[in-house]
């Protein structure tokens, strides 16, 4: 069997906190399964919901965030427990370090 060699990526504290908080959104549901999708190289962290078969509705992004410099850009959040609150209260990320792109707050060019 061939071997796949991956380069190791060291996460910053902000990336690790964002990744950990997004991971909390992959919870059990009677109607779907939630998965986390992490791209540490691009610093993108997401949770998606995939309905059980037969699929009564399409899969969808629950939350999605990207760390850009010293900011967390929340791209999507359709929950009743916003990621912004989890980052502030659970992870101690100051509000001024969080951009709510899904609500129209200006996004750094690197994230566009």
C-alpha positions in Angstrom: 0.0 0.0 0.0 1.2 3.5 -0.9 1.9 5.9 1.9 0.5 9.4 2.0 2.7 11.9 3.7 1.0 15.0 5.1 2.7 18.2 6.2 1.9 18.9 9.8 0.2 22.3 10.5 0.6 24.0 13.9 -2.6 25.8 14.9 -2.5 29.2 16.5 -4.5 29.6 19.7 -7.3 31.4 17.9 -7.5 28.7 15.2 -7.6 26.0 17.9 -10.3 27.8 19.8 -12.4 28.3 16.6 -11.9 24.7 15.6 -13.0 23.4 19.0 -16.1 25.6 19.2 -17.2 24.7 15.7 -16.8 21.0 16.6 -19.4 21.4 19.3 -22.1 21.9 16.5 -21.7 18.3 15.3 -24.4 17.0 17.6 -26.9 14.1 17.3 -30.3 14.7 15.7 -33.2 12.3 15.0 -33.5 13.7 11.4 -29.8 14.2 10.3 -26.2 13.6 11.1 -23.9 16.6 11.6 -20.2 16.4 10.5 -17.3 18.8 11.0 -15.1 19.8 8.1 -11.8 21.3 8.9 -9.2 22.8 6.5 -6.4 23.8 8.8 -4.3 25.0 5.8 -6.9 27.6 4.8 -8.1 28.0 8.4 -11.7 27.1 7.6 -13.9 25.3 10.1 -17.4 24.2 9.4 -20.2 21.9 10.6 -22.7 20.5 8.1 -26.0 18.7 8.5 -26.7 15.7 6.2 -30.3 14.4 6.5 -30.9 10.7 6.9 -32.0 8.7 3.9 -34.4 9.2 2.2 -33.3 12.8 2.2 -36.4 15.0 2.8 -34.2 18.2 2.3 -30.7 19.0 1.1 -27.6 19.0 3.2 -26.6 22.4 4.6 -23.9 24.3 6.4 -24.8 24.8 10.1 -21.8 27.1 10.9 -18.7 28.1 9.0 -15.8 30.2 10.1 -12.4 31.2 8.8 -9.5 32.7 10.8 -8.0 35.6 8.9 -5.0 37.1 10.7 -6.1 37.8 14.2 -9.9 37.7 13.4 -12.5 35.0 13.2 -14.8 35.6 10.2 -18.1 33.8 10.7 -19.3 33.1 7.2 -22.5 31.2 8.0 -24.5 30.5 11.2 -28.1 29.2 11.1 -28.3 28.0 14.7 -30.2 29.2 17.7 -26.9 29.2 19.7 -24.7 31.5 17.7 -21.1 30.7 17.2 -20.2 34.3 18.1 -21.5 33.7 21.6 -19.7 30.4 22.0 -16.4 32.0 20.9 -16.8 34.9 23.4 -18.2 32.9 26.4 -16.6 29.5 26.0 -13.3 30.4 24.3 -12.7 33.9 25.6 -12.4 35.5 22.1 -13.2 39.2 22.3 -16.1 40.5 20.2 -13.8 42.9 18.4 -11.9 39.9 17.0 -15.1 38.4 15.5 -16.6 39.4 12.2 -20.2 38.4 11.4 -19.9 38.2 7.6 -23.3 36.5 7.4 -24.8 39.6 8.9 -23.1 42.0 6.6 -20.1 43.1 8.7 -17.1 44.0 6.5 -14.7 41.1 5.8 -10.9 41.4 5.4 -9.8 41.0 1.8 -7.9 37.8 2.5 -11.2 36.0 3.4 -13.0 37.0 0.2 
